[in-house]
């Protein structure tokens, strides 16, 4: 995975353009049959419109003495993403409104975008910016911004069931390792592991999209299918460093996939759980009202929570082989638990009459025996959304004790085992 990230790192990606296509072409070497989809600029996607396509060939900023003080060839983070083409001479004072730096990280190049506001700019370390001398500077950005396409990739691994587990990650940042590349390379590792598994309960759908606009576009084109088929989902982001193990809950916060993620996260340290109020990635789209996919985000150190985030410091030293392996194991353990969870459905409406089946007191008293109460608890939560493990956790009982009651109720035709989690 780290070797793949190293190969992808130099590519200049944005929300559209040839960098996205080049990235998908490389991912396709590891995922044979990866479907690449092109969506024309101007396409309506819910409340958004697919923007014009941006590509860049080069850019530089020349100082009064003729020396290049900023060069896109040195780092593709040096140019504001979606900068319009420009070739102008400006005084340092005029140039300042087009320069971006970070005083808190004076030796880092900040990552800046201007997707939906036509503008241009250069990014540079603050220590370099304050050292610029007065005089005339030449700013050259050799870019194009014109009608084209938004590009995304989709890869499906069939299972025994048509019900799907949805895995999304993004491919739209330039040379940012944890914020950008950790998600796609862990997704590739996960897909290759799933393809090696001889028996898969669910179908797995992977998408590689530009963040935000890509998720919105993909969802707008596939909403009915996603609503009908997806029983669980994961957004993979910032999942390759050696820091925290993190999980960001679904909007509702207590779906079956939330309970699985919490259970797996509890086996890691250090581990951090985030509320949906802390959202900031593509969970914003997938969990939005009216879409409501049962999806959570899995991360190592959460986006925005580590020092190098959205700067040139987010390089291949931040993402490590051990960090990527830990991220892959986190997702893989969630999928193993999801695949192994047993779900049951009650066979009668309302409360069944347990007495005629010999499962209730012959005589009524003030209290109900624990065993009878447990039977009613299991029947109450056998809704296809609570696994047997969920019930055991909820009741505060050993799994084996709840499994015995489940089997008893199955033998009395009060429960039926489902092939998998029931879609909500």
URLIN-V895841 format. One line per field, one symbol per residue. ss: DSSP state (2 for helix, 1 for strand, 0 for the rest). psi: psi as a letter, one per 40 degrees, with the letter a starting at -180 (. if undefined). burial: + if it has 9 or more other ideal C-beta (glycine too) atoms within 8 Angstrom, else -. A space follows every 10 residues. Layout:
ss->???
psi->???
burial->???
//
This chain:
ss->0222222220 0000000222 2222222222 0000111111 0001100110 0011111111 1100000111 1000022210 1010011111 1222222211 0022200001 0010000010 0110022220 0000011111 1111110011 1111111000 0001111111 0000002222 2222222222 2222220000 0011111110 0022222222 2222222221 1111110000 0000111100 0000022222 2222200000 1111022200 0022220000 0000111110 0000000000 1000000000 2222222222 2222222222 0011110000 0000222000 0000000002 2222222222 2011111222 2222200022 2222222222 2000111000 0000
psi->ddddddddde hhiaeiiddd ddddddddde ghehhhhhhi iehhgbeihh iihhihdiii hhideeihdh hdddheedhh hfhiiigihi idddddeeih ihddgeeihi hiigdehhai iihiidddde ehiiahihhh hgiigihbih hiihhhhiad ieiihhhiii geibghdddc dddddddddd dddddehdhh diihhhhhih icdddddddd efdddddddh eiihhhiffe afbihihhii ddefiddddd dddddeeihi ihhiieeeie aeddddeihd dfigiihhib hiheeidehf ieegaeddhi dddddddddd ddddddddde hhiihieiia hihddeefei idiiadihid dddddddddd egeeehiddd ddddefiidd dddddddddd defeihhiea hhh.
burial->++-++--++- +++++++-++ ++++-+++-+ +--+-+--++ +-+-+--+-+ ++++++--++ +++-----++ ++---+++++ ++++++---+ ++--+--+++ ++--++-+++ ++-++---++ ++++++-++- -+--+-++++ +-+-+--+++ +++++-+-+- +-++++++++ ++++++++++ ++++++++++ ++++-----+ ++++++++++ ++++++++++ --+--++-++ ++++++++++ +--+++++++ +-+-++++++ +++++--+-- ++++-+--+- ++++++++-- ++++++++++ +++--+-++- ++++++-+++ --++++++-+ +++++-+++- ++++++---- -+-++-+-++ +--------- -++++++++- ++-+++++++ +++-+---+- +++-++-+++ ---++--+-+ ++--
//
